[in-house]
Amino acid sequence: MVLFDWIIAGIILILLVYLSFVLTLADWLRALKKGEAVTLLPERKGRKWPLWSQAGIAILGLVLCVLLFYFLWIPLVKFSLPTGRILDIIGFVLYLGGCVFVLWARRTLGKMWGLSTSQNVKLRDDHQLIQSGPYAFVRNPMYFGWWAAMFGLVLVYPTWAVLLLLVFSVVAFIGRAHREDAALAERFGDAWTEYTKHTKFIIPFIY
C-alpha cells in the first residue's frame, strides 16, 4: 500500500469507529441507563433485561460485523490502477460526504436522537418534531448519510463484505425509517402530516 492508501484507510477507520462506538453505542448506553432508549431485548414477564446484557448484544453485533469483514474480504472485481485510483477518490469523497451528513443530522437532533430497532421505537416524553438542518428537506437523513458513506466504501474497497453491509443497511434502515415515521405521525398528528408535504422520506429531493 502506498501512503495515499494508508491515509484513506486511517481516516475511514477513525470515522467508522467514531460513528459506530462513540456517537452511537456510547450515547445509546447512556440513554439506556436513564431509561430513555429503546432496548434490544424484549422484557421478560414485565422485567427488563439488565444493562450489561443489552450492551453485550450490541457488542456481539459489532464483533459479528468484524468477522464478516475478515472472512468476506473477497474482491468483487479487480480494476486497473488508473481506474481503481479514480474510484478510490470518488468513493472516498462520497464516504466523507455521507459521514458529514450523518454528523450534521445527529447534531441537529440533539437530545431527540434515539436508537430504534426493527420492532421498537421509543420517543421521549418531551419529544419535539425537528424540522431544521437536513430535516428541513428529508425525514431520515442519518440513514441516507450512512448509505452514501457505505456506497463510497464499496467503491474504495469493492469486496463482498462491504457490499453485504450496504445491502443489509438498506433493508434494515428502510424498515426502521417506516416505523419511526409511524411513531412520529401518531405523536404529532397534523403537524407531522404538514411536515411530510415538503420533505422526502429518505433520499433528499428524490424519495
Buried (B, 14 or more C-beta within 10 A) or exposed (E): EEEEEEEBEEBBEEBBEBBBEEBBBEBBBEBBEEEBBBBBEEEEEEEBBEEEEBBBEBEEEEEEBEEBBEEBEEEEEEBEEEEBBEBBEEBBEBBBBBBBBBBBBBEBBEEBBBBBBEEBBBBBEEBEEBBEBBBEEBBBBBBBBBBBBBBBBBBBBBBBBBBEBBEEBBEEBBBBBEBBBEBBBEEBEEEBEEBBEEBBBBBBEEE
